[in-house]
Amino acid sequence: MTAQLNPRGDVAVLVPAAGAGVRLGPGAPKALRLLAGEPLLVHAVRRIAAAPSVHTIVVAAPATEVEAVRAMLAPVAPVAPVTVVPGGAERQESVAAALAAVPAGPEIVLVHDAARALTPPHLVESVAAAVRDGHDAVIPVLPVVDTIKEVDAAERVLGTVDRSALRAVQTPQGFRRSVLIAAHRSAGDALTDDAGLVEKQGIAVTCVPGSELALKITRPFDMALAEHLLTTGA
């Protein structure tokens, strides 16, 4: 018997959240660091759940924090079902663990960084819609605005890179479920994003406009900026 989708939508969102966040300095795993009094992960999952297309959310948490993460995300569960599984040592392992826990039904799978805690729900919808329209893989991007220099090992400039064809990649990244499963089964070297795994399979990846709010919180400055944005209504 085919599993029925809940009325909300046809999208599963995977949130790898087991990373240490070394560049934020000593402390809890990055996804559990507090932003305006709440963990980054709570901010991220709450905004994902606000996207009407989201059927279910699967979080890959630090292995020692699974029960604590379940408890902190319990208030979100009535909006969109949340499953929490132990993550791995590498991001790719965490995504694979979350992917394996997606229930039958959703055929669109998005992968989203917990560190992009202010990502607006409309970006989730935009990526999901592009997959629904027939694209196998979709990434949100922003134009590169800084001048980019290519340098050698001694930090000497070799040349200026043409930035007109460059894009900064964000999450959520969206995929047909079968495409993402096949990419992870064939994965070799660990990559920093799932679109990279799909590219290695020769599958086209389509870009959609990203959002300035989907900044990745990596350094203390990013945390301060995100807090400022929250206080201004982001």
ABEGO torsion letter per residue (X at the ends): XBBBBBAAEABBBBBBAABAGAAAEBEBBAAABBBGGBBAAAAAAAAAAABAABABBBBBBBAAAAAAAAAAAAAAAAABBBBBBBBBABAAAAAAAAAAABBBGBABBBBBBAABAABBAAAAAAAAAAAAAGBABBBBBBBBABBBBBBBAAGBBAEBBBAAABBBBBOBBBBBAAAAAAAAAABBBBBABAAAAAAAAGBBBBBBBBBAAABBBABAAAAAAAAAAAAAGX
